[in-house]
Amino acid sequence: MVEVRAVAPDDVVELVVKMRQADIDELDAMGIEDFVGEVQASVDRSVFSYAFLIGGELACIIGVVPAMGLMGGYGIPWMLGTDVVTRNQRVLMRTCRPYIQKMLRAYPVLFNYVHAENHRAIRWLQRVGFSLQLAEPYGPKGAPFHLFVMRG
């Protein structure tokens, strides 16, 4: 059973403490050092964000941040998860689809970057309908990242 709810105050710290290694590696590759601060800032900047729980355990937090500047109509979706995501990918894929559609209704173009070594996330993004471009150096460390895009 998947429970989807607003992000609670303790969710950010719990997520960071239990975060999947692939997500830790991705944040590190982007040059992010303060994981709690970054996740909290992402939640705060998001137009909407949700915590997904399975069997009462935090699986992931997702959200969408509006792109600033000349990028009107563009949203930046994000998701960070715990190992509960890895054990429940199929059910989460089905559960997340309506929230991706909600993001597309708010922003007709969604885009973000995924670390080229985050193979599970890449497969998941493709399965839910995102298109990926070839990996290129991104961020202060110049690590390889794929731009992923979905148009409504």
C-alpha positions in Angstrom: 0.0 0.0 0.0 1.4 3.4 -1.1 0.6 6.4 1.0 1.1 9.8 -0.6 1.0 12.9 1.6 2.5 16.3 2.0 6.1 16.4 3.1 6.2 16.4 6.9 8.9 18.3 8.9 10.9 15.1 9.8 10.8 13.7 6.2 13.8 15.6 4.9 16.2 14.4 7.6 14.8 10.8 7.4 15.3 10.8 3.6 18.9 12.0 3.9 19.7 9.5 6.6 18.2 6.6 4.5 19.0 7.9 1.0 20.0 5.5 -1.8 23.7 5.4 -2.6 22.9 6.3 -6.2 21.2 9.5 -5.1 24.1 10.3 -2.7 26.5 9.8 -5.6 24.4 12.0 -7.8 24.2 14.9 -5.3 28.0 14.5 -4.7 28.6 14.6 -8.5 26.6 17.9 -8.6 28.9 19.4 -6.0 26.2 19.4 -3.2 27.6 19.0 0.3 24.7 19.9 2.5 22.2 17.2 1.6 19.6 18.2 4.3 19.8 21.9 3.2 19.5 21.0 -0.5 16.5 18.7 0.0 14.8 21.2 2.3 15.4 24.0 -0.2 14.0 21.8 -3.0 10.9 21.2 -1.0 10.6 24.9 -0.1 11.0 26.0 -3.8 8.6 23.4 -5.1 5.2 24.4 -6.3 4.1 21.0 -4.8 6.0 18.2 -3.3 5.0 14.8 -1.9 6.3 12.1 0.4 5.6 8.5 -0.8 5.5 5.9 1.9 5.2 2.1 1.5 4.2 0.1 4.5 4.7 3.2 6.6 8.4 3.6 5.4 9.5 6.7 3.5 10.3 5.7 0.0 10.9 9.0 -1.7 10.1 12.7 -1.9 9.2 14.2 -5.2 8.5 17.8 -6.3 8.6 20.3 -9.1 10.4 23.6 -9.0 9.5 26.4 -11.5 12.3 27.3 -13.8 13.2 31.0 -13.3 13.9 33.7 -15.8 13.1 33.2 -19.5 12.0 29.7 -18.9 8.3 30.4 -18.3 6.2 27.2 -18.6 9.1 25.0 -17.7 9.3 22.9 -14.5 12.1 21.1 -12.9 10.9 17.8 -11.5 13.0 16.0 -8.9 12.9 12.8 -6.8 15.2 11.5 -4.2 14.6 8.1 -2.5 15.6 5.5 0.0 16.2 1.8 -0.7 12.4 1.4 -0.3 12.2 2.8 -3.9 14.6 0.1 -5.1 12.5 -2.7 -3.6 9.2 -1.3 -4.9 10.0 0.3 -8.3 6.9 -1.1 -10.1 4.3 0.1 -7.6 6.0 3.5 -7.3 6.1 3.8 -11.1 2.3 3.3 -11.3 1.7 5.6 -8.3 4.0 8.4 -9.6 2.4 8.7 -13.1 -0.6 10.8 -12.0 1.8 13.2 -10.2 4.0 13.5 -13.3 0.8 14.4 -15.2 0.0 17.0 -12.5 3.4 18.5 -13.1 2.8 18.6 -16.8 -0.5 20.4 -16.3 1.3 23.1 -14.3 4.4 23.1 -16.6 4.0 21.9 -20.2 7.8 21.2 -20.4 9.6 19.3 -17.6 13.4 19.0 -17.6 16.2 18.2 -15.3 19.5 16.3 -15.2 20.3 12.7 -14.1 23.8 11.4 -13.3 25.0 9.1 -16.1 25.9 6.4 -13.6 22.4 6.4 -12.0 21.3 3.5 -14.2 18.1 2.7 -12.2 16.9 6.3 -12.4 17.7 6.5 -16.1 15.6 3.3 -16.8 12.8 4.6 -14.6 12.8 8.0 -16.3 12.6 6.3 -19.7 9.8 4.0 -18.6 7.6 6.9 -17.3 8.1 8.8 -20.6 11.0 11.1 -20.3 13.4 11.5 -23.3 17.1 11.6 -22.5 19.9 13.3 -24.3 23.5 12.1 -24.5 25.5 12.7 -21.3 27.6 15.8 -21.1 29.7 17.3 -18.4 27.5 19.2 -15.9 27.9 21.0 -12.6 31.1 22.2 -10.9 32.7 18.8 -11.0 32.0 18.3 -14.7 30.5 14.8 -14.1 28.5 13.3 -16.9 24.8 14.0 -16.7 21.9 13.3 -19.1 19.4 16.1 -19.7 15.9 14.5 -19.5 12.8 16.2 -20.9 9.0 15.5 -21.1 6.6 17.7 -23.0 2.9 17.8 -22.3 
